[in-house]
Amino acid sequence: MNNSVYILKDRSILYINGSDAKNFLQNLISNDVDKVNDSHSCFASLLTPQGKFLYEFIIIKHKSGYFIDCEKSQSEEIFKQLNLYKIRSKVEILNLSNEFVVATFGYEKYLSIEGSKDVLGFTFKYREDPIILDPRNKNLGARLVINLEKLYLSLKKLDLKDNKIENYYAQSHKLGIVPKDLNKLKNKLFGIECNFEELNGIDFKKGCYVGQENTARIKLKNKLSKRLLPIEVINGQLDDGESIINNDVEIGKILINKEYPFALIKYLDKNFDKNQIFKCKKGSFRINVPEWLKI
């Protein structure tokens, strides 16, 4: 069993509390907050009114409110955006990033802990702190949200050994789930094109939320023709925003060009072949289709 743990120092924790907290979130995000309770957490996004991607996060019940586990580079903007929507709602929004930290460890290790269940998003307490089986994909393992002061004692009790965060990034990228640099996706694609349906981040049965109309239309009218897919660089390097051309036809665009690259691909186009090696100005690469994405 792999006893590695990754301290996700690039994550932040916001806390939403108050008598209107549930309804406040329900009217904003792409998933159903009614699913979130002491034994279940969910993955969700905040979209533009047109349904374009802005932010993504994991929502965890905590006391009388909700933890928002988000990328640190997006946390200040999420904090400001939520406060803009707040108006007269009886909610309190706090940034607890200096107090709480997120640690993640493997699926097998998670199953070995008493109280765990093999259910995506399942949440239980370990010494009063929530452990969550990642609601997107179990191969991302489990997350522990914990007060920084208690972190290392809990890791010791769980027999977890600190490992390099880059190994977690690489695993997430290989799975086809964006591990970092989410700001590079902002306003560049629709939330549904981020594969949020397959990653359990959209509920098509819930009521209105910001961006719901276009999201539902794309789904119901089978208008989904592009997908966010991971890139495997064979040699050279990629340029941010570079077009991907095959047979003189643009079949996609590189959105994240750094260590863990992703592109928005017209996956239904006859000029897209997932087995092909593509060339760009400064190198060559493959476009990988994750196993969980049945396309």
N, C-alpha and C positions, 0 to 999 in steps of 0.2 A: 504493500500500500504506500502511495506517495504521501509523505507527511509535510509537503511544502505548503507554505502560506505566503501570500503576496500582500504586503501592506500597500493599499491603493492610495498613495499620498496625493494623487491627482484627482481624488474625489472629494466632494464637499457634502455636508449634511445641512439641509434647511429643515426647519420645523414649522408646521402650520397647525395652529391650535385655535380654539374658540368655538362658540356654539354654532357658527355657520360654516365651520371648516369643511365638512363633507359636501354640502351643497355648493360651496364656493369652488371646490376642486371639480365636482361633477359637471359643472357648467363650462369648464375650461378644457379638460384633458380628453384624450382620445379613448381612454379605457373607462371601465365602470368602477367607480370608487366603492360601490356597494359590495364588490368582491373582496375589498380589503378589510381584514379583521385581525384579531390576535393570532390566527393560525394561517393566514394567507396574505401574501403581498402581490403586487402587480407591476408590470412594466407599462409605461405610458409615454405619451409625447404631448407637447404643446405646439400647435400649428398656427400658421397665419390664418386670417379669415378665408383666404383662398385655398387653404389646405396644404400650403408649403411647410416644409420642415423648419422648425425653430430650435426646439430643445427636446431632449429625452431624459428619462429618469426612472428610478424604481421607487415605488411608494410603499411604505411600511407603517403599519399601525404602531403608535407609541403613546402609551397612556391615553390621554383624551384627544390626542391629535395625530399627526402624520409626519414621519420622517420623509424627506425627499432626498434620495441618494443620487447625486448628479455629478457630471464632470466639473472639476474646479474651474476650468476656463469659462464655463457657462454660468457658474453659480451666481455671480453678481448680477448678470443680465436677467436670470430667472427671478431672482429676488426683486429686482426693479419691476419686471413685467407683472409679477403677481401683485405687487403693491399698486400698480396702475389699475389692475382689474378689481382691486379690493373695494373701492368706492365706500359704500356704507355697510359692507358686510362685517359681521362681528367675528373677525379673524385676527390673529396675531401671527406675523411671519418673522421668524428669527433665523439668523445664520449661526449655526452651532459648529461650524467647521473647526474652530479652535479647541473644541471640547471632545468631539466625536470623530472616530476614524472608521474606515471600512477595510476589512481584511477578507481575502477570499482564498478558499482552499478546495481541493478536489472532490469530485462526486463520490468516489468510493470512501474517502475519509468521512464525508458528511453522513453516509449511510451507516457508518460504524458508531455514530454518536447516539446515545439513548434518547429516544423521543423524536428522531427524524422519521420522515415519510418520503417515499419515492413519488412525490407529486410536485410538479413545477409550481414554484411560488410558495410551497409549504413553509410555514414559519413557526418556530418554537423558541422558547427561551432557554438560554444556557447561562446560568448564574445571573439571571434577570436581564440578559441582553439577547436581542433577536438574532437568530441564525435563519437565513432564507435560502432555499434551493433556488438558484437563479431562475426567474420566471420566463426568461427567453429561451434557454436551452440548458439541459442538465449537464452538458459537457463543459459549460462554463463554471461548474461547481457551485459552491455555496458561499454566501456572504455573511460575515459577522459585523454588525454595527455596534460599536462599543465605545465607552468613554476611554479616552486616551490613557488615563491613569490606571485603568484596569487591564489594558490591552495585553501587556506582556505576561501577566500572571495567568490570564485565561489561555493564552497561546501555550504556555508551559503546561498547564493542566490538560490541554487537549493534545499535547505532544506534537505541536506544530513547529516547524523550523522555517525561519525567514528565508525567502528566496528572492531572486532578482525579478523586479516588476516587468522587465522586458520579456521574460519567459511567458508571463500571463498575456501580455500584448500579442506575442507571436501565436499563442494558442487561440486567442480570440480571432485574430486575423485569419488564421488557417480555417477556423470554423465559418468564416464569412460574416462575422459580427464586428462592427467598427469599435475598436478599443479606445481610440483617442482622436483628437483633432476634429471634434464634432462641429466646431464653428465653421469649418470649411464647407459644410453641407448646407448651412443656413440659406434659406430662400432659393436654393439651387435645384430642388426637386420636391415632389409631393411626398408627404409622409408615407403614403401607401407604397411609393416606389422604394422606400427604405426597407421593404419587406416586413413592415410592422405587423401585418396580419399574421404571417407565419411565426413571428417572434412574440405573439400573444400580446401585442401592444395596442390593438384596435378592437373595440366592441361595436359591432354593427347593429346591435339591438338596443343600445342605450339611446337616450334622448339627445337633444342638441348639445353641441359643444363647439368650440371655435374651430372652423375648418371642416365641420361635419358634412356640409352639403356637397362640396366637391369630392371629398373622400368617398362618400356613399355613391355618388354618380359614377366615378371611375370604376368602382367595384361592380355596381349593378349593371352598367352598360358595357362591361368587358373592355374598358378603355385602357387597361393597364398594359402598356407596351414596353416600358422601361423598368429596369431593376438596378439597384445598387449591388455591385459584385466586387469581390476582392481580386486584386491583381498580383500575380507572381512575376517579379522582375527576373528575367533571365540574364541580361547584362545591360550595362549603361544605367541611365536614369530617366525619370519621367518629368515632364513639365506640368505644373498646375494649370488646369483648364485646357490642356492640349486635346484636340479632337482625335478620335480613333477612327482611322479610315481603312476600309477594305473594299476592293474592286471599285475604287473611286467614290465610294459611298460612305458617308459618316454614320458609324453605327454606335458611337458613344463619345463620352467626354471624361477625362480624368478629373476627379474632384479632390481626391486626397493623394498627393504625390510623394509624401515622405516615407518613413520606414515601413508603414503598414498601409499600402495604397489601395484605393477603391475608385471605381469608375461607374458612371451611370450608363448602362448599356441597353440598346434596343434589342432585347433578347429574342424577339419574335422575327426580326429582320432576317431574310434569307442569306444576307451577307455575314451574319454572325455565326461562327462555328466555334463551339467551346473547346474543340480539340486543336485549334489552330494556334500557331505562334504569330503574334502581331508585332509589327514594327512601328517604332515612333522615331522622332527626330534624333534622339540620342541613345537609342537602345532597342531592346526587344522584350516582350513579355507575353504571359498567358493570362487569360481571364478565367478564373475558376468559378464553377457553379457549385455551391455547398450541397451536400447530400440532402439536407433537410428542405431544400428549396426544390420542389417537384416541378421543374419547367423543362 
